[in-house]
Amino acid sequence: MMEGRASETQKALIKELFSKIESEVGISPVDVEVTIKEQPPHCWGFRGMTGDEARDLKYSINV
């Protein structure tokens, strides 16, 4: 994940992953571990540029 997401956003992602894994794969949340690794935008590459060069994203990055 590109660094800069609010902790509330990260928690929501983790909870949604637990829910989807349980409902769609049948694995109980007690048997799943989730780790979010954050990287600075300059370490990301997409659409032929690095994350810190992207200016037309449809979402904000709080760096």
MDTraj code that builds the backbone (N, CA, C; nanometers):
import mdtraj as md
import numpy as np

residues = "MET MET GLU GLY ARG ALA SER GLU THR GLN LYS ALA LEU ILE LYS GLU LEU PHE SER LYS ILE GLU SER GLU VAL GLY ILE SER PRO VAL ASP VAL GLU VAL THR ILE LYS GLU GLN PRO PRO HIS CYS TRP GLY PHE ARG GLY MET THR GLY ASP GLU ALA ARG ASP LEU LYS TYR SER ILE ASN VAL".split()
xyz = np.array([
    [0.0843, -0.1153, 0.0000],
    [0.0000, 0.0000, 0.0000],
    [0.0902, 0.1234, 0.0000],
    [0.0521, 0.2232, -0.0813],
    [0.1262, 0.3476, -0.0810],
    [0.1034, 0.4162, 0.0533],
    [0.2114, 0.4611, 0.1154],
    [0.1957, 0.5213, 0.2473],
    [0.1109, 0.6479, 0.2403],
    [0.0452, 0.6763, 0.3505],
    [-0.0353, 0.7964, 0.3581],
    [-0.1822, 0.7709, 0.3871],
    [-0.2253, 0.6468, 0.3863],
    [-0.3644, 0.6171, 0.4172],
    [-0.3897, 0.6337, 0.5667],
    [-0.5065, 0.6830, 0.6007],
    [-0.5446, 0.6999, 0.7410],
    [-0.5565, 0.5632, 0.8077],
    [-0.5312, 0.5598, 0.9382],
    [-0.5410, 0.4323, 1.0100],
    [-0.6825, 0.3755, 1.0026],
    [-0.7837, 0.4622, 0.9983],
    [-0.9222, 0.4152, 0.9856],
    [-0.9427, 0.3427, 0.8525],
    [-0.8803, 0.3922, 0.7470],
    [-0.8895, 0.3288, 0.6156],
    [-0.8223, 0.1925, 0.6174],
    [-0.7060, 0.1847, 0.6794],
    [-0.6342, 0.0582, 0.6880],
    [-0.7132, -0.0441, 0.7702],
    [-0.7712, -0.0007, 0.8803],
    [-0.8518, -0.0910, 0.9624],
    [-0.9741, -0.1410, 0.8860],
    [-1.0372, -0.0521, 0.8097],
    [-1.1536, -0.0923, 0.7301],
    [-1.1135, -0.1971, 0.6266],
    [-0.9982, -0.1795, 0.5637],
    [-0.9491, -0.2772, 0.4661],
    [-0.9271, -0.4126, 0.5330],
    [-0.8603, -0.4128, 0.6464],
    [-0.8328, -0.5386, 0.7161],
    [-0.9625, -0.6104, 0.7525],
    [-1.0591, -0.5370, 0.8073],
    [-1.1861, -0.5982, 0.8458],
    [-1.2614, -0.6519, 0.7248],
    [-1.2558, -0.5791, 0.6136],
    [-1.3221, -0.6263, 0.4918],
    [-1.2536, -0.7526, 0.4382],
    [-1.1221, -0.7572, 0.4455],
    [-1.0502, -0.8781, 0.4027],
    [-1.0912, -0.9983, 0.4865],
    [-1.0958, -0.9814, 0.6187],
    [-1.1393, -1.0911, 0.7057],
    [-1.2793, -1.1384, 0.6668],
    [-1.3691, -1.0439, 0.6455],
    [-1.5071, -1.0771, 0.6118],
    [-1.5164, -1.1520, 0.4785],
    [-1.4490, -1.1007, 0.3763],
    [-1.4548, -1.1635, 0.2431],
    [-1.3892, -1.3014, 0.2428],
    [-1.2756, -1.3130, 0.3100],
    [-1.2074, -1.4430, 0.3141],
    [-1.2959, -1.5472, 0.3817],
    [-1.3629, -1.5057, 0.4896],
    [-1.4502, -1.6005, 0.5585],
    [-1.5714, -1.6362, 0.4725],
    [-1.6371, -1.5361, 0.4125],
    [-1.7606, -1.5641, 0.3384],
    [-1.7354, -1.6309, 0.2024],
    [-1.6251, -1.5972, 0.1385],
    [-1.6023, -1.6496, 0.0034],
    [-1.5094, -1.7693, -0.0024],
    [-1.4217, -1.7823, 0.0970],
    [-1.3263, -1.8939, 0.0960],
    [-1.3534, -1.9918, 0.2092],
    [-1.4229, -1.9446, 0.3113],
    [-1.4568, -2.0328, 0.4220],
    [-1.3488, -2.0472, 0.5271],
    [-1.2552, -1.9548, 0.5299],
    [-1.1488, -1.9600, 0.6304],
    [-1.1838, -1.8612, 0.7412],
    [-1.1852, -1.9087, 0.8637],
    [-1.2201, -1.8273, 0.9791],
    [-1.1159, -1.7175, 1.0010],
    [-1.1594, -1.5987, 1.0445],
    [-1.0649, -1.4908, 1.0727],
    [-0.9569, -1.5276, 1.1749],
    [-0.9857, -1.6199, 1.2655],
    [-0.8829, -1.6592, 1.3624],
    [-0.7680, -1.7352, 1.2970],
    [-0.7883, -1.7811, 1.1739],
    [-0.6853, -1.8535, 1.1012],
    [-0.6147, -1.7683, 0.9956],
    [-0.6411, -1.6378, 0.9958],
    [-0.5843, -1.5474, 0.8947],
    [-0.5079, -1.4354, 0.9640],
    [-0.3937, -1.4014, 0.9096],
    [-0.3188, -1.2851, 0.9561],
    [-0.2999, -1.1909, 0.8383],
    [-0.3174, -1.0629, 0.8627],
    [-0.3037, -0.9612, 0.7581],
    [-0.1990, -0.8604, 0.8037],
    [-0.1071, -0.8284, 0.7157],
    [-0.0070, -0.7255, 0.7429],
    [-0.0098, -0.6254, 0.6285],
    [-0.0172, -0.4991, 0.6623],
    [-0.0105, -0.3941, 0.5603],
    [0.1318, -0.3419, 0.5590],
    [0.1938, -0.3492, 0.4428],
    [0.3270, -0.2912, 0.4247],
    [0.3104, -0.1638, 0.3449],
    [0.3568, -0.0548, 0.3992],
    [0.3488, 0.0729, 0.3299],
    [0.4839, 0.1073, 0.2674],
    [0.4762, 0.1652, 0.1508],
    [0.5956, 0.2118, 0.0803],
    [0.5727, 0.3561, 0.0376],
    [0.6776, 0.4389, 0.0383],
    [0.6602, 0.5763, -0.0070],
    [0.6237, 0.5800, -0.1553],
    [0.5548, 0.6847, -0.1971],
    [0.5083, 0.6926, -0.3360],
    [0.6183, 0.6743, -0.4417],
    [0.7390, 0.7208, -0.4129],
    [0.8447, 0.7078, -0.5139],
    [0.8863, 0.5625, -0.5362],
    [0.8451, 0.4720, -0.4484],
    [0.8769, 0.3292, -0.4645],
    [0.7719, 0.2556, -0.5475],
    [0.6649, 0.3227, -0.5861],
    [0.5595, 0.2628, -0.6668],
    [0.5787, 0.3010, -0.8124],
    [0.5494, 0.2087, -0.9009],
    [0.5526, 0.2381, -1.0436],
    [0.4266, 0.1880, -1.1107],
    [0.3567, 0.2766, -1.1807],
    [0.2367, 0.2390, -1.2548],
    [0.2129, 0.3426, -1.3635],
    [0.1511, 0.2986, -1.4717],
    [0.1211, 0.3836, -1.5867],
    [0.2438, 0.4573, -1.6399],
    [0.3595, 0.3940, -1.6298],
    [0.4818, 0.4518, -1.6840],
    [0.5446, 0.5608, -1.5996],
    [0.5032, 0.5725, -1.4749],
    [0.5596, 0.6752, -1.3867],
    [0.5670, 0.6218, -1.2450],
    [0.6296, 0.6989, -1.1583],
    [0.6335, 0.6609, -1.0178],
    [0.5171, 0.7273, -0.9447],
    [0.4849, 0.6752, -0.8282],
    [0.3699, 0.7240, -0.7530],
    [0.3772, 0.8716, -0.7170],
    [0.4980, 0.9220, -0.6927],
    [0.5094, 1.0631, -0.6580],
    [0.4951, 1.1549, -0.7789],
    [0.4962, 1.0981, -0.8991],
    [0.4773, 1.1777, -1.0209],
    [0.3311, 1.1818, -1.0656],
    [0.2501, 1.0918, -1.0153],
    [0.1096, 1.0828, -1.0568],
    [0.0309, 1.2002, -0.9991],
    [-0.0337, 1.2757, -1.0851],
    [-0.1102, 1.3919, -1.0409],
    [-0.2596, 1.3802, -1.0759],
    [-0.2966, 1.2763, -1.1510],
    [-0.4345, 1.2648, -1.1979],
    [-0.5089, 1.1466, -1.1352],
    [-0.4688, 1.1069, -1.0154],
    [-0.5361, 0.9959, -0.9490],
    [-0.6759, 1.0394, -0.9059],
    [-0.7669, 0.9461, -0.9022],
    [-0.9053, 0.9740, -0.8626],
    [-0.9223, 0.9690, -0.7097],
    [-0.8135, 0.9520, -0.6382],
    [-0.8134, 0.9484, -0.4923],
    [-0.6920, 1.0249, -0.4428],
    [-0.6980, 1.0715, -0.3197],
    [-0.5871, 1.1499, -0.2674],
    [-0.4886, 1.0617, -0.1915],
    [-0.3640, 1.1008, -0.1975],
    [-0.2584, 1.0360, -0.1232],
    [-0.2079, 1.1384, -0.0225],
    [-0.2214, 1.1104, 0.1052],
    [-0.1760, 1.2039, 0.2086],
    [-0.0339, 1.1699, 0.2467],
    [0.0615, 1.2385, 0.1874],
    [0.2026, 1.2094, 0.2137],
    [0.2620, 1.3173, 0.3008],
])
top = md.Topology()
chain = top.add_chain()
for i, resn in enumerate(residues, 1):
    res = top.add_residue(resn, chain, resSeq=i)
    for name in ("N", "CA", "C"):
        top.add_atom(name, md.element.get_by_symbol(name[0]), res)
traj = md.Trajectory(xyz[None], top)
